[in-house]
Amino acid sequence: LVNSILDMARIEAGRYELQFGDVDFAKLANTCLAMVKPAAANKGVRLENLISKPLVAPHVDESAAKQILLNLLSNAVKFTTPDGVVSIRGSNGEGGVDIAISDTGIGIRPEDLPRIGQPFQQIDASFTRQHGGAGLGLSISRKLVELHGGTLTIESELGVGTTVTVRFPSPQ
Ligand code: ADP
């Protein structure tokens, strides 16, 4: 929690220094999937890396990209029930590299979507709620991708699942 708040403060103060370089999202996806594997295995959630060949984006900060993927993958595992699937896809188009993390989890109601991704917003913020976290993961991820000039979009259907897509735009 403290680290999340510090990250947020550093980003807001313009003091989050990015080091841009080539990042292979196929490799990074494998690294991040390996990190959430124990949590997924504990719950019986299957993980799929659908990025089958190297997918290199120029001008990306690798540690920021790793933090984004880890946040999104952890959420996907956290909000998916046993026998569900969490997958990661990537594509390289004219606008840049898109990475999408999909789950077959609980989903988000349309009326809740606008506030999700704002700092400290959670659907169930009650003291008794089942899932840990402070409600900062999505907003930090959004700000980190925005520091790359990119976007974070959430599509979700209640009871069906959620897809969060981050776009790292091609440098001009
Ligand atoms: P945290 O996970 O710490 O609560 P986040 O900012 O990462 O904080 O997410 C905020 C809220 O958005 C979560 O509490 C949850 O209600 C909702 N959410 C995020 N990701 C998903 C997902 N993949 N499926 C369903 N709900 C999600």
py3Dmol code that shows the C-alpha trace and the ligand (Angstrom):
import py3Dmol

protein = """\
ATOM      1  CA  LEU A   1       0.000   0.000   0.000  1.00  0.00           C
ATOM      2  CA  VAL A   2       2.752   2.427   0.983  1.00  0.00           C
ATOM      3  CA  ASN A   3       4.617   1.685  -2.269  1.00  0.00           C
ATOM      4  CA  SER A   4       1.471   2.314  -4.289  1.00  0.00           C
ATOM      5  CA  ILE A   5       0.875   5.655  -2.598  1.00  0.00           C
ATOM      6  CA  LEU A   6       4.524   6.647  -3.125  1.00  0.00           C
ATOM      7  CA  ASP A   7       4.335   5.681  -6.819  1.00  0.00           C
ATOM      8  CA  MET A   8       1.182   7.724  -7.203  1.00  0.00           C
ATOM      9  CA  ALA A   9       2.777  10.724  -5.492  1.00  0.00           C
ATOM     10  CA  ARG A  10       5.910  10.472  -7.653  1.00  0.00           C
ATOM     11  CA  ILE A  11       3.854  10.292 -10.843  1.00  0.00           C
ATOM     12  CA  GLU A  12       1.649  13.234  -9.794  1.00  0.00           C
ATOM     13  CA  ALA A  13       4.718  15.309  -8.930  1.00  0.00           C
ATOM     14  CA  GLY A  14       6.248  14.585 -12.342  1.00  0.00           C
ATOM     15  CA  ARG A  15       9.094  12.753 -10.664  1.00  0.00           C
ATOM     16  CA  TYR A  16       8.610   9.329 -12.109  1.00  0.00           C
ATOM     17  CA  GLU A  17      11.579   9.081 -14.457  1.00  0.00           C
ATOM     18  CA  LEU A  18      11.085   6.843 -17.425  1.00  0.00           C
ATOM     19  CA  GLN A  19      13.912   5.179 -19.306  1.00  0.00           C
ATOM     20  CA  PHE A  20      12.710   4.450 -22.787  1.00  0.00           C
ATOM     21  CA  GLY A  21      13.951   1.530 -24.829  1.00  0.00           C
ATOM     22  CA  ASP A  22      12.844  -1.545 -26.789  1.00  0.00           C
ATOM     23  CA  VAL A  23      10.573  -3.865 -24.810  1.00  0.00           C
ATOM     24  CA  ASP A  24       9.593  -7.347 -25.985  1.00  0.00           C
ATOM     25  CA  PHE A  25       6.089  -7.864 -24.635  1.00  0.00           C
ATOM     26  CA  ALA A  26       6.161 -11.614 -25.401  1.00  0.00           C
ATOM     27  CA  LYS A  27       9.032 -12.010 -22.945  1.00  0.00           C
ATOM     28  CA  LEU A  28       7.614  -9.540 -20.425  1.00  0.00           C
ATOM     29  CA  ALA A  29       4.245 -11.340 -20.499  1.00  0.00           C
ATOM     30  CA  ASN A  30       5.992 -14.627 -19.654  1.00  0.00           C
ATOM     31  CA  THR A  31       7.877 -13.014 -16.770  1.00  0.00           C
ATOM     32  CA  CYS A  32       4.701 -11.453 -15.338  1.00  0.00           C
ATOM     33  CA  LEU A  33       2.592 -14.587 -15.848  1.00  0.00           C
ATOM     34  CA  ALA A  34       5.214 -16.571 -13.927  1.00  0.00           C
ATOM     35  CA  MET A  35       4.851 -14.095 -11.042  1.00  0.00           C
ATOM     36  CA  VAL A  36       1.057 -14.478 -10.767  1.00  0.00           C
ATOM     37  CA  LYS A  37       1.166 -18.246 -11.397  1.00  0.00           C
ATOM     38  CA  PRO A  38       1.118 -19.270  -7.707  1.00  0.00           C
ATOM     39  CA  ALA A  39      -1.979 -17.135  -7.007  1.00  0.00           C
ATOM     40  CA  ALA A  40      -3.710 -18.470 -10.124  1.00  0.00           C
ATOM     41  CA  ALA A  41      -2.808 -22.085  -9.299  1.00  0.00           C
ATOM     42  CA  ASN A  42      -4.157 -21.650  -5.755  1.00  0.00           C
ATOM     43  CA  LYS A  43      -7.534 -20.605  -7.166  1.00  0.00           C
ATOM     44  CA  GLY A  44      -7.622 -22.988 -10.119  1.00  0.00           C
ATOM     45  CA  VAL A  45      -7.472 -20.143 -12.638  1.00  0.00           C
ATOM     46  CA  ARG A  46      -5.777 -20.994 -15.949  1.00  0.00           C
ATOM     47  CA  LEU A  47      -3.268 -18.568 -17.473  1.00  0.00           C
ATOM     48  CA  GLU A  48      -2.731 -18.193 -21.220  1.00  0.00           C
ATOM     49  CA  ASN A  49      -0.061 -16.249 -23.062  1.00  0.00           C
ATOM     50  CA  LEU A  50      -1.444 -15.661 -26.543  1.00  0.00           C
ATOM     51  CA  ILE A  51       1.561 -13.561 -27.582  1.00  0.00           C
ATOM     52  CA  SER A  52       3.287 -16.317 -29.537  1.00  0.00           C
ATOM     53  CA  LYS A  53       6.158 -14.448 -31.176  1.00  0.00           C
ATOM     54  CA  PRO A  54       8.359 -11.521 -30.189  1.00  0.00           C
ATOM     55  CA  LEU A  55       6.367  -8.287 -29.978  1.00  0.00           C
ATOM     56  CA  VAL A  56       8.810  -5.439 -29.597  1.00  0.00           C
ATOM     57  CA  ALA A  57       7.619  -1.920 -28.799  1.00  0.00           C
ATOM     58  CA  PRO A  58      10.156   0.901 -29.060  1.00  0.00           C
ATOM     59  CA  HIS A  59      10.166   3.749 -26.556  1.00  0.00           C
ATOM     60  CA  VAL A  60       8.748   1.891 -23.558  1.00  0.00           C
ATOM     61  CA  ASP A  61      10.020   1.914 -19.957  1.00  0.00           C
ATOM     62  CA  GLU A  62      10.423  -1.746 -19.089  1.00  0.00           C
ATOM     63  CA  SER A  63       9.891  -1.460 -15.345  1.00  0.00           C
ATOM     64  CA  ALA A  64       6.753   0.664 -15.825  1.00  0.00           C
ATOM     65  CA  ALA A  65       5.453  -1.823 -18.408  1.00  0.00           C
ATOM     66  CA  LYS A  66       6.140  -4.654 -15.959  1.00  0.00           C
ATOM     67  CA  GLN A  67       4.282  -2.872 -13.172  1.00  0.00           C
ATOM     68  CA  ILE A  68       1.301  -2.283 -15.486  1.00  0.00           C
ATOM     69  CA  LEU A  69       1.115  -5.907 -16.646  1.00  0.00           C
ATOM     70  CA  LEU A  70       1.513  -7.188 -13.084  1.00  0.00           C
ATOM     71  CA  ASN A  71      -1.262  -4.921 -11.776  1.00  0.00           C
ATOM     72  CA  LEU A  72      -3.637  -5.946 -14.551  1.00  0.00           C
ATOM     73  CA  LEU A  73      -2.815  -9.651 -14.316  1.00  0.00           C
ATOM     74  CA  SER A  74      -3.169  -9.632 -10.514  1.00  0.00           C
ATOM     75  CA  ASN A  75      -6.593  -7.980 -10.810  1.00  0.00           C
ATOM     76  CA  ALA A  76      -7.660 -10.459 -13.485  1.00  0.00           C
ATOM     77  CA  VAL A  77      -6.692 -13.397 -11.252  1.00  0.00           C
ATOM     78  CA  LYS A  78      -8.184 -11.752  -8.151  1.00  0.00           C
ATOM     79  CA  PHE A  79     -11.607 -11.166  -9.729  1.00  0.00           C
ATOM     80  CA  THR A  80     -11.882 -14.514 -11.521  1.00  0.00           C
ATOM     81  CA  THR A  81     -13.525 -17.544  -9.936  1.00  0.00           C
ATOM     82  CA  PRO A  82     -12.106 -21.105 -10.027  1.00  0.00           C
ATOM     83  CA  ASP A  83     -12.079 -22.716 -13.487  1.00  0.00           C
ATOM     84  CA  GLY A  84     -11.804 -19.286 -15.073  1.00  0.00           C
ATOM     85  CA  VAL A  85      -9.205 -18.187 -17.584  1.00  0.00           C
ATOM     86  CA  VAL A  86      -6.921 -15.166 -17.692  1.00  0.00           C
ATOM     87  CA  SER A  87      -5.231 -14.438 -20.986  1.00  0.00           C
ATOM     88  CA  ILE A  88      -2.891 -11.883 -22.441  1.00  0.00           C
ATOM     89  CA  ARG A  89      -2.888 -10.886 -26.117  1.00  0.00           C
ATOM     90  CA  GLY A  90      -0.841  -8.421 -28.083  1.00  0.00           C
ATOM     91  CA  SER A  91      -0.943  -6.774 -31.460  1.00  0.00           C
ATOM     92  CA  ASN A  92       1.211  -4.329 -33.337  1.00  0.00           C
ATOM     93  CA  GLY A  93      -0.755  -1.911 -35.491  1.00  0.00           C
ATOM     94  CA  GLU A  94      -0.402   1.523 -36.971  1.00  0.00           C
ATOM     95  CA  GLY A  95      -1.275   3.256 -33.725  1.00  0.00           C
ATOM     96  CA  GLY A  96       1.263   1.300 -31.701  1.00  0.00           C
ATOM     97  CA  VAL A  97       1.391  -1.836 -29.603  1.00  0.00           C
ATOM     98  CA  ASP A  98      -1.796  -2.957 -27.850  1.00  0.00           C
ATOM     99  CA  ILE A  99      -1.660  -5.360 -24.932  1.00  0.00           C
ATOM    100  CA  ALA A 100      -4.970  -6.774 -23.706  1.00  0.00           C
ATOM    101  CA  ILE A 101      -5.547  -8.727 -20.517  1.00  0.00           C
ATOM    102  CA  SER A 102      -8.836 -10.616 -20.455  1.00  0.00           C
ATOM    103  CA  ASP A 103     -10.522 -12.605 -17.747  1.00  0.00           C
ATOM    104  CA  THR A 104     -13.668 -14.656 -17.429  1.00  0.00           C
ATOM    105  CA  GLY A 105     -14.313 -13.176 -13.989  1.00  0.00           C
ATOM    106  CA  ILE A 106     -17.059 -11.340 -12.130  1.00  0.00           C
ATOM    107  CA  GLY A 107     -17.065  -8.306 -14.448  1.00  0.00           C
ATOM    108  CA  ILE A 108     -17.990  -4.704 -13.651  1.00  0.00           C
ATOM    109  CA  ARG A 109     -21.457  -3.109 -13.891  1.00  0.00           C
ATOM    110  CA  PRO A 110     -21.759  -0.441 -16.599  1.00  0.00           C
ATOM    111  CA  GLU A 111     -22.699   2.169 -13.968  1.00  0.00           C
ATOM    112  CA  ASP A 112     -19.512   1.407 -12.022  1.00  0.00           C
ATOM    113  CA  LEU A 113     -17.145   1.573 -15.010  1.00  0.00           C
ATOM    114  CA  PRO A 114     -16.623   5.381 -15.065  1.00  0.00           C
ATOM    115  CA  ARG A 115     -15.254   5.528 -11.532  1.00  0.00           C
ATOM    116  CA  ILE A 116     -13.108   2.396 -11.825  1.00  0.00           C
ATOM    117  CA  GLY A 117      -9.514   3.426 -12.413  1.00  0.00           C
ATOM    118  CA  GLN A 118      -9.849   6.598 -10.345  1.00  0.00           C
ATOM    119  CA  PRO A 119      -7.674   6.540  -7.233  1.00  0.00           C
ATOM    120  CA  PHE A 120      -9.083   4.523  -4.291  1.00  0.00           C
ATOM    121  CA  GLN A 121     -12.243   3.475  -6.157  1.00  0.00           C
ATOM    122  CA  GLN A 122     -13.378  -0.106  -5.630  1.00  0.00           C
ATOM    123  CA  ILE A 123     -16.744  -1.690  -6.296  1.00  0.00           C
ATOM    124  CA  ASP A 124     -16.797  -3.197  -2.854  1.00  0.00           C
ATOM    125  CA  ALA A 125     -14.937  -0.863  -0.522  1.00  0.00           C
ATOM    126  CA  SER A 126     -16.499  -2.306   2.607  1.00  0.00           C
ATOM    127  CA  PHE A 127     -14.285  -3.453   5.434  1.00  0.00           C
ATOM    128  CA  THR A 128     -15.541  -6.992   4.988  1.00  0.00           C
ATOM    129  CA  ARG A 129     -14.857  -7.276   1.288  1.00  0.00           C
ATOM    130  CA  GLN A 130     -13.100 -10.429   0.150  1.00  0.00           C
ATOM    131  CA  HIS A 131     -10.363  -9.017  -2.037  1.00  0.00           C
ATOM    132  CA  GLY A 132      -7.256  -7.201  -0.855  1.00  0.00           C
ATOM    133  CA  GLY A 133      -5.881  -4.042  -2.425  1.00  0.00           C
ATOM    134  CA  ALA A 134      -6.269  -0.318  -1.970  1.00  0.00           C
ATOM    135  CA  GLY A 135      -7.879   0.663  -5.258  1.00  0.00           C
ATOM    136  CA  LEU A 136      -4.708   2.158  -6.693  1.00  0.00           C
ATOM    137  CA  GLY A 137      -3.529  -0.488  -9.177  1.00  0.00           C
ATOM    138  CA  LEU A 138      -5.637   0.623 -12.124  1.00  0.00           C
ATOM    139  CA  SER A 139      -5.063   4.338 -11.632  1.00  0.00           C
ATOM    140  CA  ILE A 140      -1.289   3.854 -11.339  1.00  0.00           C
ATOM    141  CA  SER A 141      -1.368   1.686 -14.472  1.00  0.00           C
ATOM    142  CA  ARG A 142      -3.378   4.323 -16.330  1.00  0.00           C
ATOM    143  CA  LYS A 143      -1.003   7.109 -15.305  1.00  0.00           C
ATOM    144  CA  LEU A 144       2.072   5.065 -16.237  1.00  0.00           C
ATOM    145  CA  VAL A 145       0.712   4.294 -19.697  1.00  0.00           C
ATOM    146  CA  GLU A 146      -0.303   7.959 -20.105  1.00  0.00           C
ATOM    147  CA  LEU A 147       3.311   8.958 -19.364  1.00  0.00           C
ATOM    148  CA  HIS A 148       4.087   7.006 -22.576  1.00  0.00           C
ATOM    149  CA  GLY A 149       1.409   9.015 -24.423  1.00  0.00           C
ATOM    150  CA  GLY A 150      -0.795   5.923 -24.398  1.00  0.00           C
ATOM    151  CA  THR A 151      -4.207   4.924 -23.113  1.00  0.00           C
ATOM    152  CA  LEU A 152      -5.821   2.353 -20.815  1.00  0.00           C
ATOM    153  CA  THR A 153      -9.352   1.198 -21.651  1.00  0.00           C
ATOM    154  CA  ILE A 154     -11.647  -1.123 -19.750  1.00  0.00           C
ATOM    155  CA  GLU A 155     -14.404  -3.200 -21.327  1.00  0.00           C
ATOM    156  CA  SER A 156     -16.459  -5.361 -19.057  1.00  0.00           C
ATOM    157  CA  GLU A 157     -19.669  -7.312 -18.794  1.00  0.00           C
ATOM    158  CA  LEU A 158     -21.100  -8.283 -15.439  1.00  0.00           C
ATOM    159  CA  GLY A 159     -20.772 -12.014 -14.850  1.00  0.00           C
ATOM    160  CA  VAL A 160     -18.919 -12.527 -18.125  1.00  0.00           C
ATOM    161  CA  GLY A 161     -15.536 -10.917 -17.722  1.00  0.00           C
ATOM    162  CA  THR A 162     -13.283  -7.951 -18.238  1.00  0.00           C
ATOM    163  CA  THR A 163     -10.697  -6.875 -20.778  1.00  0.00           C
ATOM    164  CA  VAL A 164      -8.246  -4.109 -20.011  1.00  0.00           C
ATOM    165  CA  THR A 165      -6.252  -2.860 -23.004  1.00  0.00           C
ATOM    166  CA  VAL A 166      -3.171  -0.694 -22.794  1.00  0.00           C
ATOM    167  CA  ARG A 167      -1.823   1.046 -25.869  1.00  0.00           C
ATOM    168  CA  PHE A 168       1.806   2.081 -26.202  1.00  0.00           C
ATOM    169  CA  PRO A 169       1.733   4.431 -29.197  1.00  0.00           C
ATOM    170  CA  SER A 170       4.387   4.403 -31.929  1.00  0.00           C
ATOM    171  CA  PRO A 171       6.791   7.297 -31.343  1.00  0.00           C
ATOM    172  CA  GLN A 172       6.167  10.197 -33.781  1.00  0.00           C
TER     173      GLN A 172
END
"""
ligand_1 = """\
27
ADP
P -7.581 -2.953 -6.138
O -7.448 -4.155 -7.029
O -6.427 -2.734 -5.230
O -8.919 -2.841 -5.470
P -7.538 -1.455 -8.615
O -7.357 0.009 -8.897
O -6.559 -2.350 -9.285
O -7.492 -1.638 -7.068
O -9.005 -1.854 -8.990
C -10.092 -1.083 -8.501
C -11.372 -1.873 -8.525
O -11.753 -2.162 -9.872
C -11.291 -3.234 -7.847
O -11.447 -3.152 -6.455
C -12.464 -3.956 -8.503
O -13.673 -3.559 -7.922
C -12.427 -3.417 -9.938
N -11.671 -4.291 -10.859
C -10.387 -4.119 -11.281
N -10.021 -5.088 -12.139
C -11.089 -5.915 -12.265
C -11.332 -7.108 -13.020
N -10.404 -7.647 -13.811
N -12.571 -7.672 -12.898
C -13.519 -7.119 -12.102
N -13.356 -6.006 -11.356
C -12.142 -5.401 -11.440
"""
view = py3Dmol.view(width=600, height=400)
view.addModel(protein, "pdb")
view.setStyle({"model": 0}, {"cartoon": {"style": "trace"}})
view.addModel(ligand_1, "xyz")
view.setStyle({"model": 1}, {"stick": {}})
view.zoomTo()
view.show()
